[in-house]
Amino acid sequence: MGRTNPLNAKVKEVAGCSTTAHINERLLAEAKLLLTHTDWPIADIADRLGFEYTSYFTSFFKKHTATTPLAFRRAPLAVAMVLSCLPLTGRANSG
């Protein structure tokens, strides 16, 4: 098709995923931290993360986590932390 953008190529080389996927992962990690460790309204979190509309943030979050920001926040803290820290494939048992 065309040449790969040098920045995109470098991100893929270093992070192992596309620039878009890397940005989405970072946004989700920050969103999960804010939802877990603050009592900020969802709208404030959406704004802080650069979403123009809260509904866009909610759709983005649900698309990538299969739950809404509010449901994630209401989940027991232990569950929320597990969801925010574990990769989707889980972790190998080291012991």
C-alpha positions in Angstrom: 0.0 0.0 0.0 2.2 2.8 1.2 5.2 3.4 3.4 4.8 3.0 7.1 5.1 6.2 9.1 8.5 6.1 10.9 6.9 6.9 14.3 4.4 4.1 13.9 7.1 1.7 12.9 9.2 2.6 16.0 6.3 2.3 18.3 5.4 -1.1 16.9 9.1 -2.2 17.3 9.4 -1.0 20.9 5.9 -1.6 22.2 4.9 -4.6 20.1 1.7 -3.0 19.0 0.4 -0.3 16.8 0.5 3.4 17.9 -3.3 3.4 18.2 -3.3 0.2 20.3 -0.6 1.6 22.5 -2.4 4.9 23.1 -5.6 3.1 23.8 -3.9 0.8 26.4 -2.4 3.9 28.1 -5.8 5.7 28.1 -7.5 2.6 29.6 -4.8 2.2 32.3 -5.2 5.8 33.3 -9.0 5.6 33.2 -8.9 2.5 35.5 -6.6 4.2 37.9 -8.8 7.3 38.1 -11.9 5.2 38.5 -10.4 3.1 41.2 -8.5 5.7 43.2 -10.6 8.9 42.9 -14.2 9.9 43.4 -14.2 12.2 40.4 -17.3 12.2 38.3 -17.1 10.2 35.1 -17.4 13.4 33.1 -14.3 14.8 34.8 -12.3 11.7 34.1 -13.4 11.8 30.5 -12.4 15.4 30.2 -9.1 14.8 31.9 -8.3 12.0 29.4 -9.1 14.3 26.4 -12.6 13.0 25.5 -14.8 15.8 24.2 -18.0 14.1 25.3 -18.6 11.7 28.3 -20.6 9.4 26.0 -17.5 9.0 23.8 -15.4 8.0 26.8 -18.1 5.6 28.0 -18.3 3.9 24.5 -14.5 3.7 24.3 -14.2 2.2 27.8 -17.0 -0.3 27.2 -15.6 -1.3 23.8 -12.2 -2.2 25.3 -13.3 -3.6 28.7 -16.9 -5.0 28.1 -18.1 -2.9 31.0 -19.0 0.7 31.7 -16.9 3.1 33.7 -19.5 3.2 36.4 -19.8 -0.6 36.6 -16.0 -0.8 36.8 -15.9 1.7 39.6 -18.7 -0.1 41.5 -16.9 -3.4 41.3 -15.2 -4.5 44.5 -11.8 -2.9 44.7 -10.0 -6.3 44.5 -11.7 -7.2 41.3 -11.1 -3.7 39.9 -7.4 -3.9 40.7 -7.1 -7.4 39.1 -8.8 -6.2 36.0 -6.6 -3.2 35.7 -3.3 -5.1 36.3 -3.6 -8.4 34.6 -3.2 -8.9 30.9 -6.2 -10.4 29.1 -4.4 -13.8 28.9 -3.7 -14.0 32.6 -0.4 -14.7 34.3 1.6 -17.9 34.5 1.9 -19.4 37.9 5.4 -18.9 39.0 5.4 -20.9 42.2 
